[in-house]
């Protein structure tokens, strides 16, 4: 019996292949001197097969300089991948703390300026109904959990199994994050 195996290959956009090198100078030169934008005016937010733009890929690599260049040149900072994961979710997932702090400050400034018209990126749900706080409690990332809490992450949000982030920490045996989250609950209530 013959079984065909299909592999989803990642098509790299020109900008995304430069981001993969984790060097901000070629990204800056390529994207914004016109080499990329000359032929594809929307290439700054072009996505690959996984829904990852150059910005989201740079966030996942904790490439702060590249993220900063892309943000300064009007990339879509509210973009999501094919699973509905925002830049905050991806930064939390890969413990990209410097990039996460930068993004959270941008979102906070925009929220202060625009108010209710700005989506709440700290508590944005992905396709599995997880928030970034659910993910970091599940994985035991204490410093990321603290950072998200300082920027207003909700602790009462339920995932698809009706569990809070504290439940997720307890289920995975993440006792330190569980204790920290209990401390957040005392402060929050």
C-alpha positions as CSV (number, residue, x, y, z in Angstrom):
1,X,0.0,0.0,0.0
2,X,1.4,3.3,-1.0
3,X,0.8,6.3,1.3
4,X,1.5,9.8,0.0
5,X,3.0,12.2,2.5
6,X,2.4,15.8,2.1
7,X,4.6,18.3,3.7
8,X,3.7,21.9,4.2
9,X,6.7,23.8,3.0
10,X,7.4,27.3,4.3
11,X,7.7,29.8,1.4
12,X,10.0,32.6,2.4
13,X,9.3,36.0,1.3
14,X,12.4,38.1,0.4
15,X,11.9,40.2,3.6
16,X,11.3,37.2,5.8
17,X,14.5,35.4,4.5
18,X,16.5,38.5,5.5
19,X,14.8,38.5,8.9
20,X,15.9,34.8,9.4
21,X,19.5,35.9,9.4
22,X,18.7,38.0,12.6
23,X,20.7,41.0,11.3
24,X,18.8,44.2,11.2
25,X,21.0,46.1,8.7
26,X,20.0,44.0,5.6
27,X,16.4,44.2,6.6
28,X,16.6,47.9,6.9
29,X,18.3,48.3,3.6
30,X,16.2,45.8,1.7
31,X,12.8,46.7,2.9
32,X,13.0,50.4,3.1
33,X,15.5,51.5,0.4
34,X,12.9,50.3,-2.1
35,X,14.4,46.9,-3.2
36,X,11.5,45.0,-1.7
37,X,8.8,47.7,-1.8
38,X,9.6,48.5,-5.5
39,X,8.1,45.3,-6.8
40,X,5.8,44.3,-3.9
41,X,4.4,47.4,-2.1
42,X,2.7,45.2,0.5
43,X,5.6,42.9,1.2
44,X,6.3,44.2,4.7
45,X,3.2,42.3,5.9
46,X,3.4,39.4,3.5
47,X,2.8,36.1,5.2
48,X,4.2,32.6,4.6
49,X,2.2,29.3,4.6
50,X,2.0,29.4,8.4
51,X,0.7,32.9,8.5
52,X,3.9,34.4,9.8
53,X,4.9,37.8,8.6
54,X,8.5,39.1,8.8
55,X,7.4,40.9,11.9
56,X,6.0,37.8,13.7
57,X,9.1,35.9,12.7
58,X,11.4,38.6,14.1
59,X,9.4,38.5,17.3
60,X,9.8,34.7,17.6
61,X,13.5,35.1,17.2
62,X,13.7,37.9,19.8
63,X,15.3,40.1,17.2
64,X,14.7,43.4,18.9
65,X,16.5,45.7,16.3
66,X,14.6,44.1,13.4
67,X,11.3,44.3,15.2
68,X,11.9,48.0,16.0
69,X,12.8,48.7,12.3
70,X,9.6,46.9,11.1
71,X,7.4,48.8,13.7
72,X,8.9,52.1,12.7
73,X,8.1,51.4,9.1
74,X,4.4,50.7,9.8
75,X,4.2,46.9,9.9
76,X,0.9,45.6,11.2
77,X,1.5,45.2,14.9
78,X,-1.9,43.6,15.4
79,X,-1.1,40.8,12.9
80,X,-1.8,37.2,13.8
81,X,-0.5,33.9,12.4
82,X,-2.8,31.2,11.1
83,X,-3.6,30.0,14.7
84,X,-4.6,33.5,15.8
85,X,-1.4,34.0,17.8
86,X,-0.5,37.7,18.2
87,X,3.0,39.1,18.5
88,X,2.5,39.2,22.3
89,X,1.5,35.5,22.3
90,X,4.5,34.6,20.1
91,X,6.9,36.7,22.2
92,X,5.6,35.0,25.4
93,X,5.9,31.6,23.8
94,X,9.5,32.0,22.9
95,X,10.4,34.1,26.0
96,X,11.4,37.0,23.9
97,X,11.4,39.3,26.9
98,X,13.0,42.4,25.4
99,X,10.7,42.4,22.4
100,X,7.7,41.6,24.6
101,X,8.5,44.7,26.8
102,X,8.9,46.9,23.7
103,X,5.6,45.6,22.3
104,X,3.7,46.0,25.5
105,X,4.8,49.6,25.9
106,X,3.7,50.3,22.3
107,X,0.3,48.7,23.0
108,X,-0.1,50.6,26.3
109,X,0.7,53.9,24.6
110,X,-1.8,53.2,21.8
111,X,-4.4,52.1,24.3
112,X,-4.0,55.3,26.3
113,X,-4.2,57.3,23.1
114,X,-7.0,55.4,21.4
115,X,-8.9,54.0,24.3
116,X,-11.5,51.4,23.5
117,X,-10.7,51.3,19.8
118,X,-7.4,49.5,20.5
119,X,-7.7,45.7,20.8
120,X,-6.4,44.3,24.1
121,X,-3.3,42.4,23.0
122,X,-2.4,41.1,26.4
123,X,-5.5,39.0,26.6
124,X,-6.1,38.1,23.0
125,X,-7.3,34.5,22.5
126,X,-5.8,32.2,20.0
127,X,-7.6,29.4,18.1
128,X,-7.3,27.1,21.2
129,X,-8.9,29.8,23.4
130,X,-5.6,30.4,25.2
131,X,-4.2,33.7,26.3
132,X,-0.5,34.5,26.6
133,X,-0.9,34.1,30.4
134,X,-2.3,30.6,30.0
135,X,0.7,29.7,27.9
136,X,3.4,31.1,30.2
137,X,1.7,29.5,33.3
138,X,1.6,26.2,31.5
139,X,5.3,26.4,30.6
140,X,6.5,27.9,33.9
141,X,7.8,31.2,32.5
142,X,7.8,33.3,35.7
143,X,9.4,36.5,34.4
144,X,7.0,36.6,31.4
145,X,4.0,36.0,33.7
146,X,5.1,38.9,35.9
147,X,5.5,41.1,32.8
148,X,2.1,40.2,31.4
149,X,0.5,40.8,34.8
150,X,2.1,44.2,35.1
151,X,0.6,45.1,31.8
152,X,-2.9,44.1,32.8
153,X,-3.3,40.4,31.8
154,X,-6.5,39.0,33.2
155,X,-6.3,36.1,35.5
156,X,-9.9,35.0,35.2
157,X,-10.0,34.2,31.5
158,X,-11.0,30.6,30.8
159,X,-9.5,28.4,28.1
160,X,-11.4,25.9,26.0
161,X,-11.4,23.4,29.0
162,X,-12.8,26.1,31.3
163,X,-9.4,26.5,33.2
164,X,-7.8,29.7,34.4
165,X,-4.0,30.3,34.1
166,X,-3.6,29.2,37.7
167,X,-5.4,25.9,36.9
168,X,-3.0,25.4,34.0
169,X,0.1,26.0,36.2
170,X,-1.2,23.5,38.7
171,X,-2.1,20.9,36.1
172,X,1.5,21.0,34.7
173,X,3.2,21.0,38.1
174,X,4.5,24.5,37.7
175,X,4.5,25.2,41.5
176,X,6.6,28.4,41.4
177,X,4.4,30.0,38.7
178,X,1.3,28.7,40.6
179,X,2.5,30.4,43.8
180,X,3.2,33.6,41.9
181,X,-0.2,33.5,40.2
182,X,-1.8,33.0,43.6
183,X,0.0,36.2,44.7
184,X,-1.4,37.9,41.6
185,X,-4.9,36.8,42.5
186,X,-4.6,38.3,46.0
187,X,-3.5,41.5,44.5
188,X,-6.1,41.4,41.8
189,X,-9.1,40.6,43.9
